[in-house]
Amino acid sequence: MPQKDPCQKQACEIQKCLQGTNNYMESKCQAVIEELRKCCARYPKGRSLICSGFEKEEEEKQTLKCTPQ
């Protein structure tokens, strides 16, 4: 049986926030999104499938910083 994703609860909270009365406005769910970021920071890279989007975002930021102008 696969292990439950450690940040699944936070991801579900984001879905509830966006789908509720917030009409998919990300700006109204920033606190919930930040909770997911905090959860992802607690686990090693690759541990959470849900966090893979944040990991990719961080890699892209690092690549942009390192690219010579």
MDTraj code that builds the backbone (N, CA, C; nanometers):
import mdtraj as md
import numpy as np

residues = "MET PRO GLN LYS ASP PRO CYS GLN LYS GLN ALA CYS GLU ILE GLN LYS CYS LEU GLN GLY THR ASN ASN TYR MET GLU SER LYS CYS GLN ALA VAL ILE GLU GLU LEU ARG LYS CYS CYS ALA ARG TYR PRO LYS GLY ARG SER LEU ILE CYS SER GLY PHE GLU LYS GLU GLU GLU GLU LYS GLN THR LEU LYS CYS THR PRO GLN".split()
xyz = np.array([
    [0.0839, -0.1177, 0.0000],
    [0.0000, 0.0000, 0.0000],
    [0.0892, 0.1251, 0.0000],
    [0.0675, 0.2197, -0.0920],
    [0.1538, 0.3374, -0.0988],
    [0.1378, 0.4247, 0.0259],
    [0.2489, 0.4889, 0.0629],
    [0.2477, 0.5759, 0.1800],
    [0.1751, 0.7062, 0.1463],
    [0.0976, 0.7568, 0.2412],
    [0.0241, 0.8813, 0.2215],
    [0.1223, 0.9980, 0.2075],
    [0.0935, 1.0880, 0.1162],
    [0.1775, 1.2055, 0.0967],
    [0.1716, 1.2914, 0.2234],
    [0.2854, 1.3313, 0.2788],
    [0.2853, 1.4048, 0.4048],
    [0.2196, 1.5427, 0.3975],
    [0.2056, 1.5985, 0.2783],
    [0.1467, 1.7329, 0.2649],
    [0.0097, 1.7302, 0.1966],
    [-0.0514, 1.6132, 0.1922],
    [-0.1823, 1.5999, 0.1267],
    [-0.2887, 1.6858, 0.1943],
    [-0.2855, 1.6921, 0.3269],
    [-0.3855, 1.7704, 0.3999],
    [-0.3816, 1.9172, 0.3546],
    [-0.2621, 1.9743, 0.3448],
    [-0.2482, 2.1139, 0.3043],
    [-0.2933, 2.1337, 0.1602],
    [-0.2648, 2.0383, 0.0731],
    [-0.3076, 2.0483, -0.0668],
    [-0.4600, 2.0463, -0.0764],
    [-0.5228, 1.9636, 0.0047],
    [-0.6700, 1.9581, 0.0055],
    [-0.7283, 2.0890, 0.0571],
    [-0.6624, 2.1493, 0.1553],
    [-0.7091, 2.2773, 0.2081],
    [-0.7029, 2.3865, 0.1005],
    [-0.6011, 2.3820, 0.0161],
    [-0.5917, 2.4783, -0.0947],
    [-0.7084, 2.4580, -0.1902],
    [-0.7374, 2.3336, -0.2244],
    [-0.8498, 2.3063, -0.3140],
    [-0.9806, 2.3572, -0.2554],
    [-1.0023, 2.3315, -0.1265],
    [-1.1249, 2.3787, -0.0613],
    [-1.1326, 2.5309, -0.0659],
    [-1.0205, 2.5966, -0.0384],
    [-1.0168, 2.7425, -0.0371],
    [-1.0499, 2.7992, -0.1752],
    [-0.9866, 2.7440, -0.2774],
    [-1.0081, 2.7948, -0.4129],
    [-1.1497, 2.7677, -0.4627],
    [-1.2012, 2.6502, -0.4335],
    [-1.3325, 2.6115, -0.4838],
    [-1.4465, 2.6741, -0.4048],
    [-1.4209, 2.7134, -0.2809],
    [-1.5265, 2.7694, -0.1962],
    [-1.5754, 2.9028, -0.2495],
    [-1.5925, 2.9951, -0.1617],
    [-1.6460, 3.1262, -0.1989],
    [-1.5423, 3.2154, -0.2655],
    [-1.4209, 3.1656, -0.2829],
    [-1.3128, 3.2483, -0.3375],
    [-1.3041, 3.2468, -0.4897],
    [-1.3873, 3.1685, -0.5554],
    [-1.3976, 3.1703, -0.7010],
    [-1.2619, 3.1573, -0.7721],
    [-1.1785, 3.0659, -0.7214],
    [-1.0482, 3.0351, -0.7810],
    [-0.9526, 3.1544, -0.7848],
    [-0.9684, 3.2469, -0.6894],
    [-0.8772, 3.3606, -0.6791],
    [-0.7631, 3.3236, -0.5847],
    [-0.6468, 3.2950, -0.6425],
    [-0.5308, 3.2499, -0.5660],
    [-0.4939, 3.3488, -0.4553],
    [-0.5095, 3.4779, -0.4818],
    [-0.4710, 3.5801, -0.3840],
    [-0.5472, 3.5666, -0.2528],
    [-0.6671, 3.5116, -0.2557],
    [-0.7470, 3.4960, -0.1348],
    [-0.7074, 3.3714, -0.0553],
    [-0.6188, 3.2913, -0.1090],
    [-0.5794, 3.1662, -0.0428],
    [-0.4298, 3.1643, -0.0105],
    [-0.3662, 3.2793, -0.0054],
    [-0.2215, 3.2842, 0.0170],
    [-0.1791, 3.2201, 0.1492],
    [-0.2571, 3.2383, 0.2547],
    [-0.2209, 3.1801, 0.3841],
    [-0.2195, 3.0270, 0.3758],
    [-0.3153, 2.9704, 0.3057],
    [-0.3239, 2.8249, 0.2917],
    [-0.2091, 2.7741, 0.2032],
    [-0.1769, 2.8484, 0.0994],
    [-0.0656, 2.8121, 0.0103],
    [0.0661, 2.8166, 0.0880],
    [0.0812, 2.9161, 0.1733],
    [0.2034, 2.9271, 0.2546],
    [0.2169, 2.8085, 0.3495],
    [0.1058, 2.7587, 0.4015],
    [0.1104, 2.6400, 0.4884],
    [0.1627, 2.5187, 0.4110],
    [0.1232, 2.5060, 0.2844],
    [0.1743, 2.3960, 0.2024],
    [0.3233, 2.4141, 0.1783],
    [0.3677, 2.5356, 0.1507],
    [0.5117, 2.5613, 0.1315],
    [0.5910, 2.5224, 0.2572],
    [0.5372, 2.5564, 0.3746],
    [0.6041, 2.5217, 0.5003],
    [0.6112, 2.3702, 0.5165],
    [0.5031, 2.3019, 0.4827],
    [0.5025, 2.1559, 0.4916],
    [0.6081, 2.0975, 0.3984],
    [0.6132, 2.1473, 0.2771],
    [0.7096, 2.0956, 0.1791],
    [0.8528, 2.1184, 0.2250],
    [0.8778, 2.2293, 0.2933],
    [1.0129, 2.2597, 0.3410],
    [1.0586, 2.1619, 0.4488],
    [0.9658, 2.0954, 0.5144],
    [0.9998, 2.0021, 0.6225],
    [1.0442, 1.8652, 0.5710],
    [1.0235, 1.8367, 0.4438],
    [1.0536, 1.7036, 0.3919],
    [1.1611, 1.7104, 0.2840],
    [1.2423, 1.6057, 0.2741],
    [1.3466, 1.6043, 0.1713],
    [1.2864, 1.6028, 0.0308],
    [1.3613, 1.6585, -0.0617],
    [1.3189, 1.6631, -0.2015],
    [1.2828, 1.5222, -0.2496],
    [1.1696, 1.5121, -0.3171],
    [1.1266, 1.3830, -0.3699],
    [1.0373, 1.3042, -0.2752],
    [1.0256, 1.3475, -0.1502],
    [0.9444, 1.2741, -0.0519],
    [0.7953, 1.2937, -0.0768],
    [0.7567, 1.4121, -0.1269],
    [0.6161, 1.4446, -0.1471],
    [0.5895, 1.4754, -0.2937],
    [0.5025, 1.3980, -0.3554],
    [0.4649, 1.4234, -0.4941],
    [0.3951, 1.5586, -0.5051],
    [0.3154, 1.5908, -0.4063],
    [0.2436, 1.7187, -0.4056],
    [0.3413, 1.8356, -0.4104],
    [0.4547, 1.8221, -0.3447],
    [0.5528, 1.9314, -0.3366],
    [0.6391, 1.9429, -0.4619],
    [0.6279, 1.8515, -0.5535],
    [0.7162, 1.8526, -0.6708],
    [0.7020, 1.9815, -0.7524],
    [0.5843, 2.0422, -0.7531],
    [0.5666, 2.1691, -0.8249],
    [0.6482, 2.2806, -0.7625],
    [0.6511, 2.2869, -0.6290],
    [0.7317, 2.3871, -0.5606],
    [0.8796, 2.3600, -0.5825],
    [0.9190, 2.2326, -0.5830],
    [1.0591, 2.1973, -0.6053],
    [1.1021, 2.2419, -0.7443],
    [1.0175, 2.2200, -0.8440],
    [1.0493, 2.2604, -0.9810],
    [1.0598, 2.4126, -0.9891],
    [0.9701, 2.4826, -0.9204],
    [0.9719, 2.6297, -0.9183],
    [1.1046, 2.6801, -0.8603],
    [1.1517, 2.6185, -0.7522],
    [1.2779, 2.6581, -0.6898],
    [1.3957, 2.6317, -0.7827],
    [1.3942, 2.5174, -0.8520],
    [1.5016, 2.4858, -0.9467],
    [1.5073, 2.5897, -1.0576],
    [1.3912, 2.6307, -1.1080],
    [1.3869, 2.7304, -1.2149],
    [1.4406, 2.8653, -1.1664],
    [1.4082, 2.9031, -1.0428],
    [1.4600, 3.0286, -0.9870],
    [1.6118, 3.0238, -0.9777],
    [1.6661, 2.9111, -0.9332],
    [1.8106, 2.8967, -0.9211],
    [1.8772, 2.9038, -1.0583],
    [1.8162, 2.8428, -1.1584],
    [1.8714, 2.8441, -1.2938],
    [1.8746, 2.9869, -1.3462],
    [1.7694, 3.0635, -1.3217],
    [1.7649, 3.2015, -1.3674],
    [1.8715, 3.2868, -1.2993],
    [1.8957, 3.2632, -1.1711],
    [1.9976, 3.3383, -1.0974],
    [2.1374, 3.3099, -1.1507],
    [2.1609, 3.1876, -1.1949],
    [2.2937, 3.1451, -1.2375],
    [2.3217, 3.1740, -1.3838],
    [2.2218, 3.2117, -1.4603],
    [2.2408, 3.2351, -1.6026],
    [2.3093, 3.3702, -1.6256],
    [2.4232, 3.3707, -1.6969],
    [2.4920, 3.4977, -1.7234],
    [2.4105, 3.5853, -1.8169],
    [2.4187, 3.7133, -1.7975],
    [2.3435, 3.8094, -1.8790],
    [2.4190, 3.8464, -2.0037],
])
top = md.Topology()
chain = top.add_chain()
for i, resn in enumerate(residues, 1):
    res = top.add_residue(resn, chain, resSeq=i)
    for name in ("N", "CA", "C"):
        top.add_atom(name, md.element.get_by_symbol(name[0]), res)
traj = md.Trajectory(xyz[None], top)
